[in-house]
């Protein structure tokens, strides 16, 4: 899998992805990313004119809190129903 850098502003997080959101986890991650950098890329799939977040909401929010505009990501294929 190829890791790419994408614009955070082009990421859409579906409601079901947001259900387990924890602000204290974002604070912890932001601190860790500040010290060690982003270790694990998020996973997204292509949507219309944006990326749809599959995994990594806390990493996205942590990087936003740090004022970053880009995030490392892996593009995965959408699942067929």
MDTraj code that builds the backbone (N, CA, C; nanometers):
import mdtraj as md
import numpy as np

residues = "UNK UNK UNK UNK UNK UNK UNK UNK UNK UNK UNK UNK UNK UNK UNK UNK UNK UNK UNK UNK UNK UNK UNK UNK UNK UNK UNK UNK UNK UNK UNK UNK UNK UNK UNK UNK UNK UNK UNK UNK UNK UNK UNK UNK UNK UNK UNK UNK UNK UNK UNK UNK UNK UNK UNK UNK UNK UNK UNK UNK UNK UNK UNK UNK UNK UNK UNK UNK UNK UNK UNK UNK UNK UNK UNK UNK UNK UNK UNK UNK UNK".split()
xyz = np.array([
    [0.0834, -0.1190, 0.0000],
    [0.0000, 0.0000, 0.0000],
    [0.0876, 0.1250, 0.0000],
    [0.0453, 0.2198, -0.0751],
    [0.1207, 0.3433, -0.0892],
    [0.0635, 0.4505, 0.0043],
    [0.1512, 0.5140, 0.0811],
    [0.1109, 0.6219, 0.1702],
    [0.1271, 0.7538, 0.0952],
    [0.0212, 0.8355, 0.0975],
    [0.0250, 0.9662, 0.0325],
    [-0.0108, 1.0745, 0.1334],
    [0.0209, 1.1964, 0.1012],
    [-0.0140, 1.3106, 0.1847],
    [-0.1346, 1.3798, 0.1213],
    [-0.2425, 1.3961, 0.2000],
    [-0.3641, 1.4594, 0.1462],
    [-0.4027, 1.5800, 0.2324],
    [-0.4823, 1.6693, 0.1732],
    [-0.5317, 1.7864, 0.2444],
    [-0.6382, 1.7450, 0.3455],
    [-0.6198, 1.7850, 0.4694],
    [-0.7159, 1.7522, 0.5748],
    [-0.8541, 1.8083, 0.5412],
    [-0.8577, 1.9254, 0.4801],
    [-0.9865, 1.9888, 0.4491],
    [-1.0689, 1.9102, 0.3462],
    [-1.0068, 1.8177, 0.2761],
    [-1.0787, 1.7386, 0.1761],
    [-1.1288, 1.6050, 0.2317],
    [-1.1234, 1.5880, 0.3650],
    [-1.1668, 1.4631, 0.4277],
    [-1.3056, 1.4810, 0.4874],
    [-1.3928, 1.3880, 0.4554],
    [-1.5274, 1.3857, 0.5118],
    [-1.5372, 1.2661, 0.6060],
    [-1.5824, 1.2907, 0.7290],
    [-1.6001, 1.1826, 0.8267],
    [-1.7493, 1.1537, 0.8423],
    [-1.7954, 1.0365, 0.7981],
    [-1.9366, 1.0016, 0.8117],
    [-1.9804, 0.9969, 0.9587],
    [-2.1080, 1.0129, 0.9821],
    [-2.1635, 1.0132, 1.1174],
    [-2.1242, 0.8864, 1.1926],
    [-2.1318, 0.7711, 1.1291],
    [-2.0986, 0.6456, 1.1985],
    [-1.9522, 0.6410, 1.2406],
    [-1.8656, 0.7117, 1.1700],
    [-1.7245, 0.7187, 1.2069],
    [-1.7055, 0.8057, 1.3304],
    [-1.7924, 0.9036, 1.3470],
    [-1.7821, 0.9997, 1.4583],
    [-1.8420, 0.9492, 1.5899],
    [-1.9104, 0.8356, 1.5888],
    [-1.9833, 0.7915, 1.7089],
    [-1.8935, 0.7628, 1.8287],
    [-1.7689, 0.7229, 1.8063],
    [-1.6770, 0.6909, 1.9159],
    [-1.5762, 0.8021, 1.9429],
    [-1.6082, 0.9242, 1.9007],
    [-1.5163, 1.0364, 1.9161],
    [-1.4924, 1.0676, 2.0640],
    [-1.3635, 1.0870, 2.0996],
    [-1.3249, 1.1146, 2.2372],
    [-1.2209, 1.2267, 2.2361],
    [-1.2601, 1.3445, 2.2869],
    [-1.1726, 1.4620, 2.2815],
    [-1.0441, 1.4414, 2.3611],
    [-1.0492, 1.3659, 2.4700],
    [-0.9258, 1.3440, 2.5472],
    [-0.8271, 1.2588, 2.4673],
    [-0.8779, 1.1684, 2.3848],
    [-0.7912, 1.0881, 2.2971],
    [-0.7233, 1.1785, 2.1939],
    [-0.7953, 1.2777, 2.1446],
    [-0.7383, 1.3735, 2.0489],
    [-0.6230, 1.4498, 2.1135],
    [-0.6430, 1.4945, 2.2369],
    [-0.5381, 1.5680, 2.3081],
    [-0.4134, 1.4815, 2.3269],
    [-0.4320, 1.3552, 2.3659],
    [-0.3194, 1.2630, 2.3839],
    [-0.2442, 1.2419, 2.2524],
    [-0.3211, 1.2200, 2.1459],
    [-0.2593, 1.1979, 2.0145],
    [-0.1849, 1.3216, 1.9649],
    [-0.2434, 1.4377, 1.9860],
    [-0.1787, 1.5618, 1.9421],
    [-0.0436, 1.5763, 2.0101],
    [-0.0386, 1.5460, 2.1385],
    [0.0868, 1.5538, 2.2129],
    [0.1890, 1.4539, 2.1576],
    [0.1431, 1.3317, 2.1319],
    [0.2323, 1.2285, 2.0784],
    [0.2819, 1.2646, 1.9380],
    [0.1921, 1.3142, 1.8542],
    [0.2297, 1.3522, 1.7171],
    [0.3281, 1.4687, 1.7202],
    [0.3087, 1.5606, 1.8128],
    [0.3996, 1.6739, 1.8261],
    [0.5411, 1.6261, 1.8591],
    [0.5510, 1.5245, 1.9443],
    [0.6816, 1.4715, 1.9855],
    [0.7408, 1.3729, 1.8846],
    [0.6559, 1.2885, 1.8249],
    [0.7060, 1.1766, 1.7440],
    [0.6625, 1.1768, 1.5974],
    [0.5770, 1.2680, 1.5591],
    [0.5237, 1.2682, 1.4232],
    [0.4100, 1.1675, 1.4078],
    [0.3442, 1.1710, 1.2945],
    [0.2343, 1.0774, 1.2673],
    [0.2934, 0.9414, 1.2339],
    [0.2647, 0.8420, 1.3159],
    [0.3216, 0.7084, 1.2964],
    [0.2364, 0.6216, 1.2044],
    [0.1052, 0.6334, 1.2173],
    [0.0144, 0.5465, 1.1432],
    [-0.0717, 0.6306, 1.0494],
    [-0.0719, 0.5989, 0.9206],
    [-0.1566, 0.6751, 0.8277],
    [-0.3045, 0.6436, 0.8502],
    [-0.3894, 0.7395, 0.8162],
    [-0.5334, 0.7148, 0.8208],
    [-0.5718, 0.6348, 0.6969],
    [-0.6947, 0.5831, 0.6952],
    [-0.7454, 0.5137, 0.5771],
    [-0.8656, 0.5909, 0.5244],
    [-0.8641, 0.6155, 0.3947],
    [-0.9732, 0.6863, 0.3289],
    [-1.0086, 0.6133, 0.1997],
    [-1.1265, 0.6429, 0.1500],
    [-1.1633, 0.5970, 0.0163],
    [-1.2015, 0.7199, -0.0634],
    [-1.1977, 0.7069, -0.1945],
    [-1.2333, 0.8191, -0.2803],
    [-1.3843, 0.8390, -0.2803],
    [-1.4258, 0.9633, -0.2641],
    [-1.5653, 1.0009, -0.2779],
    [-1.5736, 1.0999, -0.3927],
    [-1.6842, 1.1713, -0.4009],
    [-1.6957, 1.2729, -0.5059],
    [-1.6286, 1.4006, -0.4577],
    [-1.5192, 1.4372, -0.5185],
    [-1.4439, 1.5591, -0.4870],
    [-1.3907, 1.5647, -0.3441],
    [-1.3835, 1.4508, -0.2761],
    [-1.3301, 1.4474, -0.1400],
    [-1.2925, 1.3041, -0.1038],
    [-1.2288, 1.2903, 0.0096],
    [-1.1948, 1.1587, 0.0633],
    [-1.2921, 1.1265, 0.1756],
    [-1.3362, 1.0033, 0.1824],
    [-1.4263, 0.9603, 0.2890],
    [-1.3419, 0.8824, 0.3904],
    [-1.3466, 0.9260, 0.5140],
    [-1.2661, 0.8651, 0.6190],
    [-1.3184, 0.7268, 0.6549],
    [-1.2297, 0.6302, 0.6554],
    [-1.2625, 0.4939, 0.6960],
    [-1.2116, 0.4706, 0.8375],
    [-1.0872, 0.5114, 0.8625],
    [-1.0260, 0.4912, 0.9936],
    [-0.9265, 0.6029, 1.0225],
    [-0.9331, 0.6591, 1.1451],
    [-0.8338, 0.7586, 1.1844],
    [-0.8890, 0.8943, 1.2248],
    [-1.0142, 0.8987, 1.2702],
    [-1.0759, 1.0268, 1.3067],
    [-0.9942, 1.1020, 1.4122],
    [-0.9470, 1.0318, 1.5139],
    [-0.8719, 1.0993, 1.6195],
    [-0.7401, 1.1565, 1.5674],
    [-0.6774, 1.0869, 1.4735],
    [-0.5538, 1.1390, 1.4131],
    [-0.5834, 1.2642, 1.3317],
    [-0.6936, 1.2626, 1.2568],
    [-0.7325, 1.3804, 1.1778],
    [-0.7553, 1.4994, 1.2702],
    [-0.8327, 1.4787, 1.3754],
    [-0.8646, 1.5882, 1.4672],
    [-0.7406, 1.6357, 1.5427],
    [-0.6487, 1.5445, 1.5762],
    [-0.5250, 1.5829, 1.6445],
    [-0.4395, 1.6714, 1.5542],
    [-0.4276, 1.6347, 1.4276],
    [-0.3484, 1.7157, 1.3352],
    [-0.4142, 1.8500, 1.3078],
    [-0.5468, 1.8534, 1.3038],
    [-0.6177, 1.9819, 1.2905],
    [-0.5849, 2.0708, 1.4098],
    [-0.5904, 2.0117, 1.5307],
    [-0.5626, 2.0875, 1.6530],
    [-0.4206, 2.1433, 1.6524],
    [-0.3296, 2.0742, 1.5879],
    [-0.1908, 2.1198, 1.5784],
    [-0.1696, 2.2208, 1.4649],
    [-0.2763, 2.2488, 1.3896],
    [-0.2670, 2.3464, 1.2822],
    [-0.2109, 2.2924, 1.1523],
    [-0.2058, 2.1607, 1.1396],
    [-0.1537, 2.0988, 1.0173],
    [-0.2588, 2.1028, 0.9066],
    [-0.2147, 2.1064, 0.7824],
    [-0.3077, 2.1077, 0.6695],
    [-0.3031, 1.9776, 0.5891],
    [-0.2016, 1.8950, 0.6136],
    [-0.1854, 1.7681, 0.5413],
    [-0.1778, 1.6530, 0.6410],
    [-0.2140, 1.5329, 0.5933],
    [-0.2079, 1.4124, 0.6748],
    [-0.1684, 1.2947, 0.5865],
    [-0.0930, 1.2018, 0.6424],
    [-0.0553, 1.0815, 0.5690],
    [-0.1743, 0.9866, 0.5650],
    [-0.2000, 0.9298, 0.4484],
    [-0.3169, 0.8444, 0.4305],
    [-0.2887, 0.7313, 0.3331],
    [-0.3689, 0.6271, 0.3463],
    [-0.3714, 0.5169, 0.2524],
    [-0.5101, 0.5175, 0.1902],
    [-0.5160, 0.5120, 0.0576],
    [-0.6452, 0.5056, -0.0109],
    [-0.6819, 0.3598, -0.0282],
    [-0.7996, 0.3235, 0.0230],
    [-0.8481, 0.1870, 0.0128],
    [-0.9686, 0.1834, -0.0810],
    [-1.0005, 0.0663, -0.1309],
    [-1.1150, 0.0505, -0.2205],
    [-1.2434, 0.0444, -0.1391],
    [-1.3484, 0.1022, -0.1908],
    [-1.4800, 0.0948, -0.1257],
    [-1.5290, -0.0498, -0.1288],
    [-1.5957, -0.0897, -0.0210],
    [-1.6502, -0.2252, -0.0169],
    [-1.7746, -0.2327, -0.1034],
    [-1.7914, -0.3433, -0.1715],
    [-1.9116, -0.3641, -0.2524],
    [-2.0166, -0.4314, -0.1642],
    [-2.1399, -0.3834, -0.1756],
    [-2.2488, -0.4372, -0.0918],
    [-2.3138, -0.5533, -0.1578],
])
top = md.Topology()
chain = top.add_chain()
for i, resn in enumerate(residues, 1):
    res = top.add_residue(resn, chain, resSeq=i)
    for name in ("N", "CA", "C"):
        top.add_atom(name, md.element.get_by_symbol(name[0]), res)
traj = md.Trajectory(xyz[None], top)
